[in-house]
């Protein structure tokens, strides 16, 4: 990955993305046993989790517990990730996806804007499975950093085998925030995160594993994010 050198270069940002084709994905909530299918429009997804180098270039901050330019940024809340998306959009002069009111902790997303945003949960799973129904795209030790091989910390992005669509670290290394609320009637504004992290056992690191937490207060050293850009230019 090219070094950003403390500035945001559109060409460098463009290189972060791969195009994901349209399709459909089958979803399941193991808690409620509910299943549903979601149609997916084509979109662009960052091939790596957002690194500390990129996060600092955009925000001039690095909240991470494990420090390194090519390590994924972590110890970020959902609202930190959303703010990053807006700041990156602003820096490149494109329309922000999020409207944020911190006083009442209200966030609205314009899914048609041409700026950057978090993936929906369905987009995330669809991209992770690369059009299949598989829970993993290979042997876990070859595609992911997890408790069995991570040396108890995050690792540089892009070292493991990508999936069929050229996406790295979709499983393991850090969990990744998604746009969606988990279940507003039960958990209020809790947001979903997916993918497993460096300290998880093998059984938790699957394309279908779902977790959730508070979007404004929860942050931990195995939770980061990657970003989406709509294909509407």
C-alpha positions in Angstrom: 0.0 0.0 0.0 1.3 3.4 -1.0 2.2 5.8 1.8 -0.2 8.8 2.1 2.3 11.2 3.6 0.0 13.1 5.8 -2.3 14.2 3.0 -5.4 12.8 1.3 -4.7 11.9 -2.3 -7.8 10.9 -4.3 -5.8 8.5 -6.4 -4.5 6.7 -3.3 -8.0 6.5 -1.9 -9.4 5.2 -5.2 -6.8 2.5 -5.1 -8.1 1.2 -1.8 -11.4 0.0 -3.4 -12.6 -3.0 -5.3 -15.9 -3.1 -7.2 -18.4 -5.6 -5.8 -21.0 -6.9 -8.3 -24.7 -6.9 -7.7 -26.4 -10.0 -6.3 -28.3 -11.3 -3.3 -27.3 -12.7 0.1 -29.1 -14.9 2.7 -29.0 -13.6 6.2 -29.7 -15.3 9.6 -30.0 -14.2 13.2 -29.0 -17.1 15.4 -30.6 -15.5 18.4 -34.1 -15.3 16.9 -33.6 -18.0 14.2 -35.0 -15.5 11.7 -33.8 -15.8 8.1 -34.1 -13.3 5.3 -32.7 -12.5 1.8 -31.3 -9.1 0.7 -30.8 -7.9 -2.8 -27.5 -6.0 -3.2 -26.7 -3.3 -5.7 -23.1 -3.0 -7.0 -20.8 -0.9 -4.8 -17.1 -0.3 -4.0 -15.6 -1.7 -0.8 -12.2 -1.0 0.7 -10.0 -4.0 0.1 -8.5 -3.7 3.6 -9.8 -2.5 7.0 -8.9 1.2 7.4 -5.3 1.4 8.6 -3.9 3.7 11.2 -2.0 5.6 8.5 -5.1 6.4 6.6 -7.2 7.2 9.8 -4.5 9.6 11.0 -4.1 11.3 7.6 -7.9 12.1 7.7 -8.5 12.9 11.4 -5.0 13.7 12.7 -5.7 11.2 15.5 -4.8 7.6 16.2 -6.8 6.0 19.0 -5.4 2.5 18.5 -4.0 0.3 21.2 -1.5 -1.5 18.9 0.5 1.1 17.0 1.7 0.8 13.4 0.9 2.5 10.1 -0.2 -0.6 8.3 -2.1 -2.1 11.3 -5.9 -1.7 11.2 -7.1 1.2 13.3 -9.0 -0.1 16.3 -10.4 1.1 19.6 -12.9 3.2 17.6 -16.6 3.5 18.3 -19.2 3.4 15.6 -19.6 7.2 15.7 -15.8 7.5 15.3 -16.0 5.4 12.1 -19.0 7.5 10.8 -17.1 10.7 11.5 -14.1 9.4 9.6 -16.3 8.7 6.6 -17.7 12.3 6.7 -14.2 13.8 7.1 -12.8 11.8 4.2 -15.8 12.8 2.0 -15.3 16.5 3.0 -11.5 16.3 2.3 -12.2 15.2 -1.3 -15.0 17.6 -1.9 -17.8 15.1 -2.2 -21.2 14.7 -0.6 -21.2 13.4 3.0 -23.4 10.4 3.7 -24.1 11.1 7.3 -26.0 13.9 9.2 -25.0 13.8 12.9 -26.6 15.4 15.9 -24.4 14.5 18.9 -26.7 16.2 21.4 -29.4 13.6 20.9 -27.1 10.9 19.5 -29.0 10.8 16.2 -27.4 9.8 12.9 -29.1 9.7 9.6 -27.5 8.2 6.5 -28.1 9.2 2.9 -27.5 5.9 1.1 -27.5 7.7 -2.3 -24.8 10.2 -1.5 -21.5 9.9 -3.4 -19.4 10.1 -0.3 -18.0 7.4 2.0 -20.0 5.3 4.5 -19.9 2.1 6.4 -21.2 -1.1 4.7 -24.6 -2.3 5.5 -24.6 -5.7 7.3 -25.9 -7.4 4.2 -23.3 -5.7 2.0 -20.6 -6.8 4.4 -21.6 -10.5 4.5 -22.2 -10.6 0.7 -18.7 -9.2 0.1 -17.2 -11.5 2.6 -18.8 -14.6 1.1 -17.9 -13.3 -2.5 -21.2 -14.5 -3.9 -21.1 -17.9 -2.2 -22.8 -19.3 0.9 -19.5 -20.3 2.5 -18.7 -19.4 6.1 -15.0 -19.0 5.1 -13.2 -18.7 1.8 -10.4 -21.1 2.9 -8.5 -22.6 5.8 -8.7 -20.1 8.6 -5.0 -20.0 9.4 -4.4 -19.0 5.7 -7.0 -16.3 5.5 -7.3 -14.7 9.0 -5.6 -13.6 12.1 -7.3 -15.1 15.2 -6.5 -16.3 18.6 -4.5 -19.3 17.2 -2.0 -17.3 15.2 -2.2 -13.6 16.0 0.4 -13.4 18.8 -2.3 -11.6 20.8 -2.5 -8.4 18.8 -3.5 -7.0 15.4 -1.4 -7.7 12.4 -0.6 -5.6 9.3 -3.4 -5.7 6.8 -3.2 -7.7 3.5 -0.9 -10.5 4.6 -3.4 -13.3 4.4 -5.0 -14.7 1.3 -7.9 -12.6 -0.1 -11.2 -13.9 -1.0 -12.3 -14.4 -4.6 -13.2 -10.7 -4.9 -9.8 -9.4 -3.7 -10.8 -8.5 -0.2 -8.3 -9.0 2.6 -8.9 -9.5 6.3 -12.7 -9.8 6.0 -12.3 -12.4 8.7 -10.1 -12.0 11.8 -7.7 -9.2 12.7 -10.4 -6.8 13.7 -14.2 -6.9 13.8 -15.8 -4.4 11.5 -18.6 -1.9 12.3 -21.6 -1.9 9.9 -24.2 0.7 9.4 -27.2 -1.3 10.7 -28.9 -1.3 14.0 -29.0 -4.8 15.4 -32.6 -4.9 16.7 -34.0 -1.6 17.7 -36.9 -3.0 19.7 -34.6 -5.1 21.9 -31.2 -3.3 21.9 -32.1 0.3 21.0 -29.5 2.0 18.9 -26.9 -0.8 19.2 -25.1 -1.3 15.9 -23.8 -4.5 14.2 -20.2 -5.5 13.8 -19.0 -8.5 11.9 -16.0 -10.7 11.0 -14.2 -11.8 14.2 -10.9 -10.4 15.6 -7.4 -11.3 16.6 -8.4 -12.6 20.1 -11.4 -14.8 18.9 -11.5 -18.6 18.9 -11.9 -20.3 15.5 -15.6 -20.9 16.1 -16.4 -17.2 16.2 -14.5 -16.2 13.0 -17.1 -16.8 10.3 -18.8 -14.8 7.6 -22.2 -15.3 9.4 -21.2 -14.3 13.0 -23.1 -11.2 14.2 -22.4 -9.1 17.3 -23.5 -5.6 18.4 -22.8 -2.8 20.9 -23.5 0.8 21.7 -22.5 3.1 18.8 -21.3 6.1 20.9 -19.5 4.5 23.8 -18.2 1.0 22.9 -14.7 0.7 21.6 -12.2 -2.1 22.0 -8.8 -3.2 20.7 -10.2 -5.7 18.2 -12.8 -3.6 16.5 -12.3 -1.4 13.5 -14.0 -0.8 10.1 -13.8 -0.6 6.4 -15.7 1.7 4.1 -18.0 1.8 1.1 -18.4 4.1 -1.8 -21.5 3.9 -4.0 -21.1 3.3 -7.7 -22.9 6.4 -8.9 -20.3 8.5 -10.5 
